[in-house]
Amino acid sequence: MRKALLIIAGLVVALYGGLIAWVKANERTLVFQAGRAKGPLVAPAAQWSLPVTRVEFASGDGTKLVGWQIPGTMPDSNGTWVLVNHGNAHNISQLEEPEFFRDLRHLGTNILVYDYRGFGESAGEPDEEGSYADARAAYELLRTKYGVPADRIIVYGHSLGTGVAVQLASSVRTGGLVLQAPYTSIPDVGARRYPFLPVRQIARYRFPSLERIPSVTVPLLVLHSPQDAAVPLSMGEQLYAAAGSTDRRFIHVEGGHELAFRVDSAIFFRAFREMVNRVAARADSIERLLPGDPTRPSRPAPEPTGGRRRG
């Protein structure tokens, strides 16, 4: 009997160890899920009336990145730009992204959205440090090619992209930060999903937003759904409480992890519009105080476009 128990115990230990080894070996896939997102971008369907301009640029290590520049609608445009850091498992042309961009541009803001390395048509393989470098390269593209003042850049992140957005906003000057369905860290999410595994001890990818958010002092908007089954509302609340910003709002939205912008569009975009307006007004004030500052490029003129406003 004792021998049988020892054999069973040995098998359990071996299986558990094998499971841990499998998780470690497949961590990149589990975190980024970029396989389904790799490939040519698909032009937005005509129904979205979304004028996109393809942009190609290089990350800090030379990795080729691909994205879209989307102008805000006229006459609403106020010179702000939203730098979009999307979630995992899709690229900028998949799922609900084009619909979201269509609605976002009607807030009077221009948009730069890009794919991290390993997603869409961007080269390379996804990893944490690479995604930070990619976001920084997109930010620098706005500053240099488009001449956007730092105070007019709103960094937006959704899901996985919130970790990228927090890192960027904690390391460069921006006008504001918007987080949708944010997590405290990837190990925290993993430990919740796999409580029987030592996720915090074995995780290679961290995205430690809770550690970094105290360094974020620009206006902050957190949008999170109580129905979010992927990232619990409590994580968004923790980030909000730890943020260094004194100008911050936490908005509960319906729609779960992905679809709050559609299910609860009135509340979602009202809060987003208020953020855009606050950032624009703040940037206007700064530019009036420093009219001759050579480090502040003049506001770029958005391209006039058509498009249907979402009702």
Rosetta blueprint (number, residue, H / E / L):
1 M L
2 R H
3 K H
4 A H
5 L H
6 L H
7 I H
8 I H
9 A H
10 G H
11 L H
12 V H
13 V H
14 A H
15 L H
16 Y H
17 G H
18 G H
19 L H
20 I H
21 A H
22 W H
23 V H
24 K H
25 A H
26 N L
27 E H
28 R H
29 T H
30 L H
31 V H
32 F H
33 Q L
34 A L
35 G H
36 R H
37 A H
38 K E
39 G L
40 P L
41 L L
42 V L
43 A L
44 P L
45 A L
46 A H
47 Q H
48 W H
49 S L
50 L L
51 P L
52 V L
53 T E
54 R E
55 V E
56 E E
57 F E
58 A E
59 S L
60 G L
61 D L
62 G L
63 T L
64 K E
65 L E
66 V E
67 G E
68 W E
69 Q E
70 I E
71 P L
72 G L
73 T L
74 M L
75 P L
76 D L
77 S L
78 N L
79 G L
80 T E
81 W E
82 V E
83 L E
84 V E
85 N E
86 H L
87 G L
88 N L
89 A L
90 H L
91 N L
92 I L
93 S L
94 Q L
95 L L
96 E L
97 E H
98 P H
99 E H
100 F H
101 F H
102 R H
103 D H
104 L H
105 R H
106 H L
107 L L
108 G L
109 T E
110 N E
111 I E
112 L E
113 V E
114 Y E
115 D L
116 Y L
117 R L
118 G L
119 F L
120 G E
121 E L
122 S L
123 A L
124 G L
125 E L
126 P L
127 D L
128 E H
129 E H
130 G H
131 S H
132 Y H
133 A H
134 D H
135 A H
136 R H
137 A H
138 A H
139 Y H
140 E H
141 L H
142 L H
143 R H
144 T H
145 K L
146 Y L
147 G L
148 V L
149 P L
150 A H
151 D H
152 R H
153 I E
154 I E
155 V E
156 Y E
157 G E
158 H E
159 S L
160 L H
161 G H
162 T H
163 G H
164 V H
165 A H
166 V H
167 Q H
168 L H
169 A H
170 S L
171 S L
172 V L
173 R L
174 T L
175 G L
176 G E
177 L E
178 V E
179 L E
180 Q E
181 A L
182 P L
183 Y L
184 T L
185 S L
186 I H
187 P H
188 D H
189 V H
190 G H
191 A H
192 R H
193 R H
194 Y L
195 P L
196 F L
197 L L
198 P L
199 V H
200 R H
201 Q H
202 I H
203 A L
204 R L
205 Y L
206 R L
207 F L
208 P L
209 S H
210 L H
211 E H
212 R H
213 I H
214 P H
215 S H
216 V L
217 T L
218 V L
219 P L
220 L E
221 L E
222 V E
223 L E
224 H E
225 S L
226 P L
227 Q L
228 D L
229 A L
230 A L
231 V L
232 P L
233 L H
234 S H
235 M H
236 G H
237 E H
238 Q H
239 L H
240 Y H
241 A H
242 A H
243 A L
244 G L
245 S L
246 T L
247 D L
248 R E
249 R E
250 F E
251 I E
252 H E
253 V L
254 E L
255 G L
256 G L
257 H L
258 E L
259 L L
260 A H
261 F H
262 R H
263 V H
264 D L
265 S H
266 A H
267 I H
268 F H
269 F H
270 R H
271 A H
272 F H
273 R H
274 E H
275 M H
276 V H
277 N H
278 R H
279 V H
280 A H
281 A H
282 R H
283 A H
284 D H
285 S H
286 I H
287 E H
288 R H
289 L H
290 L L
291 P L
292 G L
293 D L
294 P L
295 T L
296 R L
297 P L
298 S L
299 R L
300 P L
301 A L
302 P L
303 E L
304 P L
305 T L
306 G L
307 G L
308 R L
309 R L
310 R L
311 G L
